[in-house]
Structures are given as C-alpha cells and as structure tokens.
Amino acid sequence: MLRYRSTRDARHEVSFAEALLQGLAPDGGLYVPASVPPLPECAWREARTFADLAFVALEPWLEDDVDTESLVALTADAFSFPVPLVPLGGGWDGVHVLELFHGPTLSFKDFGARAMARLMAYFLEARDERLTILVATSGDTGSAVADGFAGQANIDVVLLYPKGQVSPVQERQLIVGRPGVRAFAVDGTFDDCQRMVKAAFVDPDLRGLGLSSANSINIGRLLPQMLYYLWAVRRGGFDEATFCVPSGNLGNLTGGVLAWLGGLPVRGFVAAHNANDFFPRYLAGDDARFAPSVQTLSNAMDVGAPSNFERLASLVAPERLRAHLQGASVSDDETLATMRRVYDETGYVADPHTAVGLAAVRRLREAGRVEAPVVVLSTAHPAKFPDIVERAVGVEPETPARLAALWQRETAVSTLAPTLDALKDALVPA
Ligand SMILES: *Cc1c(COP(=O)(O)O)cnc(C)c1O
C-alpha cells in the first residue's frame, strides 16, 4: 500500500486520505510519497483524452484508497477542459507552449484545486465528516479553490482577501455567488488575512468547524500537477523533452519531478523565476537563503521562501537536483520585452508568468544549455492581466466567454474588520 511520509521524519507515515485531510504533518513537515510508483508504461501514451490519461496515471497512486469506478468519474469531472500544446515557430522553433489556463478560473491552479476538492469530498462522505476550507488569498489560488470546491458534498469554503488590493478581474472571480462558498473583503492587507487564518486554525472555539486549508503544500494538489507533463509528451509524440516551469512556491515543478521520478522521459527542467531568485541561486550552487518577497509583474510568483523546496530537497539529493534542473531569474523589463518579442515574431500573446518562462528558455538556448523540444508551461490566461499585456504588446488580450460571463452573475461578499474576533463572529454567529 502506498504510504506518505513527513519530510521531517521518515518514520511518520500515513495513508493518502490522512495526508490529504491533514495537509501538514504533525511535526510541521510536508507529506511526500514514501516511494514513487512507476508509470504504467504504454497505457498513458495511448490515452485519448486528458481525463483518460489522468485516470491511468493516478490509478497506481490511489488504487488502495479510491475505488476504480469513483476514480474514473472523479477524473472525468475534474479534467473536463482542453489542454492544448501549441508549437510557437518563427524563431522559436522547437518551443511548445502547454496551455494550462483553459479551466474555469484561467490558471493552472484549477488542476490541483478541482482534483483536490473531489478527492476530499470522496473521503469526507465515506467518513461522514464535514470540513470548512479557510483560505487567505490575493490571487489565483482563491478563485481556483472557490470554484473547485463549490457545491462539493460536506465542504464549506471561506475566503478572505484584502479589500481594494486585488485586481477587478481577480475580485470578480472571488465574489461571484457559489454554493457553499462565502467571500469576505477584509479591511486590511494580505498579511492581516493570513494572520487571521493562522489564528483561526489554533482557536479552541472554532475546533468544531473542522477547519482545513487548501494551499499549495497539500499533497492533493501535487498529484494532479504531474498529469500535464505526461500529456505534453503524449501530445507532442516526444521521445524526451525539457520542461520550463514558471515558478513561485515550486508546487508546479514538484509535480513534474514526481512524474520524472515515476519514469517520464525528461531531459531536464528549467525553473524560471522572477526577481525572487532563491531557487535559481540554490541550483547554481550558491549558499542561497530564503528572503522576503519582492513585488514583480508576475505577482503569482512573488515568493521569497518557496514552501515546496523542503519537498524537492527531501525527494531528490542535491547533486541529482543540480544535475537535472537549472534555474533562471528574469527581470520585469525582460518579461515585458519577451512578451513583445514573442508577439512580434509569432503572433502569440503570453501572460507575464508564461513570459518569464519564455525569457528563460531563450536565454538558455542561446547559451547552448537547453535543446529542443522544450515545453514551456503556460500558467495563466493573458486576459487575467489585460493592463500588462496591453502595455507590452499594444493590444488587449481577448476575453474568454467564461470570464466575460462573470459580470452577469450575482455577487455575494461582506466586509470584515481585520481581527480574529470579527472572523469568529462571521464563522459562528453568536
Ligand atoms: C501559482 C502560480 C505560479 C507559481 O506556481 P508554484 O506552484 O507556486 O511554483 C505561476 N504562475 C501563475 C499564474 C500562478 O498562479
């Protein structure tokens, strides 16, 4: 039976369901698989749809925990949107963009959130238990979690975001009415929101709510993030590929590393970061330290202390990590210039996060440090960042129908003072 261990104590092992529902191990470590099951050779290469591939590839991980019929239904329901692999051409020959932004909230976070929500609901129903997911958010995670968990059995969602400090598109995505989801605009900063969430988790008065988190440290978000690496190789018909991953907390990259450890033919990974460059410096062999985050145009990657670093370091020895991964740090100027250049040369409109990846690939190819085929993971739809896109390429990105439709939907949001007491009153009315 596949077990999961803590990164801090290999003797602490639990089942997948425990790791998923606990989130963090009791010793403060993160859960990683005690062993990585090999990919079922052939089968994933022959899968016709993404959902078929998801079932085939997840089965060895979950066969002891989720019955076959449920896993088929769950993967079909979670992965019901297209995942195109787009060759760029025009000076970018051999570079393919894997578009991970066709889910309901237009970022790759939909993969993890949708699968995790359905897996949690599955185990909670079997145990006849309820949970309340409490999230502080300033970006893509909140909307993916709200949408992914909405209407799932036995789960309520509470979102906190800093009032007036998220973009109009982001706010819309957070506050449209969804079954089982409540959104609160906090009169304060993102740090206030996070502080309130942390305090709520340890508050004895709230114990009865079964509070849980859905952030990127949960193993339930990592497993689904392996799948699109397989899909890219399958779609491209590659013998072997290099993957470039626009990174922040390194959860996306950790998904790729799990696929590689399971036997996916990966020539190497490029971890593309913005000015928050801890990991590229670590890979270059520097004595790198975590640092406070700095703000950039690719704000979903503004992470000074990547939470999944502990996981990568626990799964792969440093020498092997450095041999197989290389890093790059890309400035805002280079990000904008790359968006313009790719648009001029190919007509492709990239969002700022994807552009960090494209800039890294260009630089490393010129230095002869990566070979084609290269797959750049595109983590967000350009329509999420209309102002930056217009500034870079001079045209506004097209708005997909599901984003435009948000402005027709009812909204539901209340304002909250930035204190634990205010949050408690909202969660458990006196
Ligand atoms: C979250 C996010 C990232 C960073 O992913 P990690 O798993 O934290 O490394 C990159 N781009 C976008 C658009 C994101 O939302």
The ligand as an ORCA input file, in Angstrom:
! r2SCAN-3c Opt
* xyz 0 1
  C       0.722     29.971     -8.567
  C       1.222     30.434     -9.885
  C       2.560     30.236    -10.302
  C       3.594     29.598     -9.423
  O       3.347     28.232     -9.181
  P       4.069     27.484     -7.978
  O       3.488     26.136     -7.936
  O       3.770     28.305     -6.744
  O       5.531     27.474     -8.283
  C       2.920     30.650    -11.575
  N       2.049     31.286    -12.374
  C       0.762     31.508    -12.012
  C      -0.134     32.215    -12.950
  C       0.305     31.092    -10.755
  O      -0.968     31.324    -10.394
*
